[in-house]
Every structure is written in structure tokens, then in C-alpha cells.
Amino acid sequence: MLCVYFAFTPRCKRSNTLSCGLLLNFIMCRGHTGADCASRQIPGAASMMLSVSLTSPLSLVLDLLPPGVCNLLNPAAIYANNEISLGDVEIYGFDYDYTLAQYSNLLHSMIFNTARDILIEQFKYPEGLGKYDYIPGFAIRGLHYDVQKSLLMKIDAFHYVQLGTAYRGLKPVPDEEVIELYGGTQHIPLYQMSDFYGKGPSLKQFMDIFSLPEMTLLSSVIDYFITHGIEFDQVHLYKDISDAIRDVHVKGVMYKWIEKDMEQYILHGDEIYAVLNRLVNHKKKLFLITNSPFSFVDKGMKHMVGKNWRDLFDMVIVQADKPNFFTDRRKPFRKLDDKGSLQWDKINQLEKGKIYKEGNLFDFLRLTGWRGSKVLYFGDHLYSDLADLMLRHGWRTGAIVPELETEIRIINTEQYMHSLTWQQALTGLLERMQMYQDAESKQVLLEWMKERQEIRSLTKNLFNPQFGSIFRTFHNPTYFSRRLVRFSDIYMASISCLLNYDVNFTFYPRRTPLQHEAPLWMDQLCTGCMKTPFLEEMVHIR
């Protein structure tokens, strides 16, 4: 008989509750009876025995989780990838869209519908596409699209496709077909991957929040063509949809919707004023660099901050053409008057209260002297806003990730915590039990592997039924997460999170164990609460 014996001991001497933290151990017994196992208890420990014959050992996990283990993560917190002291920051820079201005999800439906109609009316796509509506929650940010294979999929930090997250149109592609399409592997070679700015020879990564309606439109059009047996050229289709989405932005259609109904589309305006005003009162310099036009930014900032919003900023730069703004030295700055009309002056200095268009970062650095780690710039697009500033110029960077709030709320649920706890325990059991190769043990291993896969799928579906979390595949970080860690010192759900911290606060990233350090650490699911059963035993492996 095979059975797994768990023992736990409260760490706190004053209380016998699990909330003080757990020391969990497990002993795997082979060829012992339950009594034999019980005789191997850790002295003084409360104990329980779990036999592999139990159909639902997950019930054990419910007893292991201490009260309050959920709701420990704060959706309004700021999370650090790199140590940074706000006391050393003298200058704060901001992007506009999805950084200072957060938009309601209604905007995605409007972008989808307008781009769909452009395809029908201007590109002469089938009128039947008009029956497709935007599907909220279909796609997530950070997905890759293989143009030649018409595959929308999630890729992890090691360039592996997460099986179960590859879609052609609105339908999932079987795992076997995905592996066959990539030559018998889930791995995407480096030369095919997206480049520094998310655009590769055959793969495109969708990194900004505005790309959610684009991915949904792309999937809807492919779904229509496949359903109706219409042949199409993958490259032309992708380009047409990209051009239609671009027209919604470039031709100012989206700007007109937002300007017409600010209350409906713009969120958290009062909090933005509080953030900016607080920084100015503490003698910080502020600047704005955005790709949006002045008239649009001016109306939005007046709505959120007030008619004198420009008094808060030392520099305002519009239609900057990021990321080219950070790399192309050729475009000079141009000055705009108060009505947004172009002036012809040669720019020899950047003046407070003035509006500038285009330009480049090299002239910006030369004219302001704002260099290095005394500058902290916030943006939502990891490539266009943050990558060059961190890697080439040494600025500190803050990523705005609105999805973080929703994901943390899911992580804080009991369902997620229970699933993750048992998944970790099963992983440890599989690692330790693989040495047993008799028929009975092999059957147990197969059952555990099946259950582990079911739990992983369940956990994925909590975030998004199609693609899961934007931060993780099953166990690895996503490609998006890899870029987030590389290109940002800190990240948060919105700029208003700064209100929760002193202006001199220092952010310290948590020291997380490398794999070779893991046996020496508590395998924490949350700070100081508990560790999974197998690591304590692993310490003694020789």
C-alpha cells in the first residue's frame, strides 16, 4: 500500500492556530499500514494521514489554509522589480493614455465596431462580419500572433507556447496540431520571436491595452472566413485589420468619442489631480510625453485636473512618435501656441508652460539636463514607453498595468489559494514519488499527474478561460512578465497608487529563491503564512 503522511506543527508557542505559520512535513510510506505510518509521527505534532486511495485529497488543503491567508495582497500596492528610493527622484515623467488617463472598457467596443465597419465599407470585406460584436474578456494583453499560421497564443518567458492557449479565429487549436505546426515542439525559435519592440518577421506581440479590440477583431474575421470556407491570404488579412485599427486612432475618430463624453470614458480623474498636486507641493518637477495630439490631451486634462493643469508641468510634449522619440535624433521640437497651432521658432530651450510637438529624447536631455536615476517615467507600454529609457538612458521606470487589480483580487480568493496550494503539494509528491516504478506506484503517479493538470487548467480559467493570467503560464512567467521585470523598476495598477506611499518611500523587491536555493527557503504562497509540504523534507535529501 502507498500512503502519504502529513504532519504539521504550529510555530507559535502562544497559540495552536495555523495563523501563526505552519511547519509542514510529509513522509511517503511504501509497504506500510496506516498504523505503521502513524508510528512515525513527529513528536508533539498534530497529524493527519492521507492515503492515495482517497478520491479527493484536496479537502486536506482546506484545513491547511489559516484564516486570513486570502486578501493579503493589496490591489492598490506598488510592486518593485528593482530597489528604488522616491527620495532620490527629482523629476517625474508621464505618458498620457492609460497612464494619466484611464479609460472604461466601453472604448474597446467602440474601437472594434468602427474598425469592423471600416473593413466592410472601405476594404470591401463580407457584410456578414457586421454580425460580430466585441467579446469582452476574449483576449489578454501580451499575446503573440503568428501571421503565417493565423495563430493567436500565449508564450512563456522561455519561448514555449502554453498548450491550450492557441487560437485560430475564435476556436482553440488542438495541442497536437500546435506541436506539429512548430516542427514537433512547443518552442518558438529566437529568430521568429518578436524583436525589441514586439515586432518580429512572423510574430507580432500585442502589448498595449488598445490592442484588445484588435486581437478580437482579428479572431472574429478569421472565424468568419473559416466558417464560410473562404480562402484568404494571412499577411493581407493581418495588414488590413491593423490598418483599420490604426485609422480609428490616426484619423481622430477615437479622440472625438472621448471628448464628447468624458464622464463615460475617463476614470479616476480626481485621483490624478491629487497625485500631480502632491508631487508639485513637494518640489518635484513634472513633464508629459505622449503620442496623442494637444487638443485631445488638453480637454482630457482639463476634465481630470482643471483648466490650469499646465501650471503643474514643467514640460509638455505631444505627438512625440514614441518609440522613435527615444531613438531618432533627426526630428526637432516644434512649439505650439495656446490653440495648438504650429509656430516656426527654432527651439533653443524648453520653457515651462509651453507646448511642444515631436522632437527627440537627445535634444530633450541636452536642453533640460534631466538624466539618469533622478528621473522616473511612467507608461503603460513596456516597449514604446519604458524599454529605451531604462536600457539606454538609465532613467527609472514605472509600468502601469491596470489588469493587476483584477488579477490580485482573483489571487486573493479562497478558490485560487486552495487550488494553488494543492497544485504545489502534488508537484512535490510527483517529484519525490517518481523513483517508485512498480505498477501500483506508476498508476498513482498517472492519477496525480492528471489531477495536477486539471488543477492547472482550473487555475488558468480563473483569470481568463482562453488565455489565463497575463503574468503566468502554468508555472513559468509569461513573455509579458519577462519584459515587465526587465523594463520596469516598479509596477502598479494605476498612477493613483502613489498616493499610498510617502514621497521619500523606498521600494525593496522581495528576495525570491533561485531554484538551487529553494530547499533553504520557505516555499511561501504568501508572506509568512505557510509552506508546502514537500520542501521541509527536501532539505534532508542527500
C-alpha positions, 0 to 999 in steps of 0.5 A: 500500500502507498500512503502519504503522511502529513504532519504539521506543527504550529510555530507559535508557542502562544497559540495552536492556530495555523495563523501563526505559520505552519511547519509542514512535513510529509513522509511517503510510506511504501509497504506500510499500514496506516498504523505503521505510518502513524508510528512515525509521527513527529513528536508533539505534532498534530497529524493527519494521514492521507492515503492515495486511495482517497478520491479527493485529497484536496479537502486536506488543503482546506484545513491547511489554509489559516484564516486570513491567508486570502486578501493579503495582497493589496490591489492598490500596492506598488510592486518593485522589480528593482530597489528604488528610493522616491527620495532620490527622484527629482523629476517625474515623467508621464505618458498620457493614455492609460497612464494619466488617463484611464479609460472604461472598457466601453472604448474597446467596443467602440474601437472594434465596431468602427474598425469592423465597419471600416473593413466592410465599407472601405476594404470591401470585406463580407457584410456578414462580419457586421454580425460580430460584436466585441467579446469582452474578456476574449483576449489578454494583453501580451499575446503573440500572433503568428501571421503565417499560421493565423495563430493567436497564443500565449508564450512563456518567458522561455519561448514555449507556447502554453498548450491550450492557449492557441487560437485560430479565429475564435476556436482553440487549436488542438495541442497536437496540431500546435506541436506539429505546426512548430516542427514537433515542439512547443518552442518558438525559435529566437529568430521568429520571436518578436524583436525589441519592440514586439515586432518580429518577421512572423510574430507580432506581440500585442502589448498595449491595452488598445490592442484588445479590440484588435486581437478580437477583431482579428479572431472574429474575421478569421472565424468568419472566413473559416466558417464560410470556407473562404480562402484568404491570404494571412499577411493581407488579412493581418495588414488590413485589420491593423490598418483599420485599427490604426485609422480609428486612432490616426484619423481622430475618430477615437479622440472625438468619442472621448471628448464628447463624453468624458464622464463615460470614458475617463476614470479616476480623474480626481485621483490624478489631480491629487497625485500631480498636486502632491508631487508639485507641493513637494518640489518635484518637477513634472513633464508629459510625453505622449503620442496623442495630439494637444487638443485631445490631451488638453480637454482630457486634462482639463476634465481630470485636473482643471483648466490650469493643469499646465501650471503643474508641468514643467514640460509638455510634449505631444505627438512625440512618435514614441518609440522613435522619440527615444531613438531618432535624433533627426526630428526637432521640437516644434512649439505650439501656441495656446490653440495648438497651432504650429509656430516656426521658432527654432527651439533653443530651450524648453520653457515651462508652460509651453507646448511642444510637438515631436522632437527627440529624447537627445535634444530633450536631455541636452536642453533640460539636463534631466538624466539618469536615476533622478528621473522616473517615467511612467507608461503603460507600454513596456516597449514604446514607453519604458524599454529605451529609457531604462536600457539606454538612458538609465532613467527609472521606470514605472509600468502601469498595468491596470489588469493587476487589480483584477488579477490580485483580487482573483489571487486573493480568493479562497478558490485560487489559494486552495487550488494553488496550494494543492497544485504545489503539494502534488508537484512535490509528491510527483517529484519525490514519488517518481523513483517508485516504478512498480505498477501500483506506484506508476498508476498513482503517479498517472492519477496525480499527474492528471489531477495536477493538470486539471488543477492547472487548467482550473487555475488558468480559467480563473483569470481568463478561460482562453488565455489565463493570467497575463503574468503566468503560464502554468508555472513559468512567467509569461513573455509579458512578465519577462519584459515587465521585470526587465523594463520596469523598476516598479509596477502598479495598477494605476498612477493613483497608487502613489498616493499610498506611499510617502514621497521619500518611500523606498521600494525593496523587491522581495528576495525570491529563491533561485531554484538551487536555493529553494530547499533553504527557503520557505516555499511561501504562497504568501508572506509568512503564512505557510509552506508546502509540504514537500520542501521541509523534507527536501532539505534532508535529501542527500 
